[in-house]
C-alpha cells in the first residue's frame, strides 16, 4: 500500500509543480472551467499515475483520483480571489494529499505487483528529494506572496534565480546530512550561511530584507529537516 501512495504522490508532484507552465495557470485563473489547460493538466496527472503505477488493476483508483483532482482544481478556480489565492493554494494541496492517501484505502488495495520491481525505500528517497526541489520553492514563494518582495529587493543586484538554486541545494544538502546521520554538518551549513548573508545585511541596515532572508532560511531548513525526519521514520518501517 505504501508504494502505491508514494507513486501516486510522485505523479502529483511532477504534474502539479514540474509540468504545469505559468501560462497554463494564468489561463485557468482567467477562463476558469472553460480553460482547455485545466483538462490537459488533469490528463497529464492521469498519464503520470498510469506510467508510475504501471498496472491496469489500479485503473479505477487512478481514474477516481484524476476525477477528484479535476473537482478540487475546478472548485479552487471558482472560489478563490486575489486575497484568498494563497489560502486556497494550501487547501488545494491538502485536499489532493487526502485524496491520494485516502482513496487507496477506500478501494482496499494491498501490495502492488511489479513488472519491473523497484524497492520502496528507493522510491521514498526519490519522492523526498523531488519534493525538496521545485515544489518546496513554489510553496515558499506562495508563503512570501503575502509581502511585496519586489519592493523589498528593489535595487539589490542578484543573479537570476540564484535564490531558488541556493535554496534547492541547501535543502538537498540538509536532507543528505540527516539521512546519513551527520547532524553536525547541518549546524555547520547554517553557520556558514549566516556568516555570508546576515552579517552584511545587518551592517547595511536593510532590516526588511534581513527579515525576509531570515524567514526564508528558517522555512527552507525547517522543511528540509521535517522531510528528512519523515523519510527516516518511514524508511525504518519499510
C-alpha positions, 0 to 999 in steps of 0.5 A, a space after each residue: 500500500 505504501 508504494 502505491 501512495 508514494 507513486 501516486 504522490 510522485 505523479 502529483 508532484 511532477 504534474 502539479 509543480 514540474 509540468 504545469 507552465 505559468 501560462 497554463 495557470 494564468 489561463 485557468 485563473 482567467 477562463 476558469 472551467 472553460 480553460 482547455 489547460 485545466 483538462 490537459 493538466 488533469 490528463 497529464 496527472 492521469 498519464 503520470 499515475 498510469 506510467 508510475 503505477 504501471 498496472 491496469 488493476 489500479 485503473 479505477 483508483 487512478 481514474 477516481 483520483 484524476 476525477 477528484 483532482 479535476 473537482 478540487 482544481 475546478 472548485 479552487 478556480 471558482 472560489 478563490 480571489 486575489 486575497 484568498 489565492 494563497 489560502 486556497 493554494 494550501 487547501 488545494 494541496 491538502 485536499 489532493 494529499 487526502 485524496 491520494 492517501 485516502 482513496 487507496 484505502 477506500 478501494 482496499 488495495 494491498 501490495 502492488 505487483 511489479 513488472 519491473 520491481 523497484 524497492 520502496 525505500 528507493 522510491 521514498 528517497 526519490 519522492 523526498 528529494 523531488 519534493 525538496 526541489 521545485 515544489 518546496 520553492 513554489 510553496 515558499 514563494 506562495 508563503 512570501 506572496 503575502 509581502 511585496 518582495 519586489 519592493 523589498 529587493 528593489 535595487 539589490 543586484 542578484 543573479 537570476 534565480 540564484 535564490 531558488 538554486 541556493 535554496 534547492 541545494 541547501 535543502 538537498 544538502 540538509 536532507 543528505 546530512 540527516 539521512 546519513 546521520 551527520 547532524 553536525 554538518 547541518 549546524 555547520 551549513 547554517 553557520 556558514 550561511 549566516 556568516 555570508 548573508 546576515 552579517 552584511 545585511 545587518 551592517 547595511 541596515 536593510 532590516 526588511 530584507 534581513 527579515 525576509 532572508 531570515 524567514 526564508 532560511 528558517 522555512 527552507 531548513 525547517 522543511 528540509 529537516 521535517 522531510 528528512 525526519 519523515 523519510 527516516 521514520 518511514 524508511 525504518 518501517 519499510 
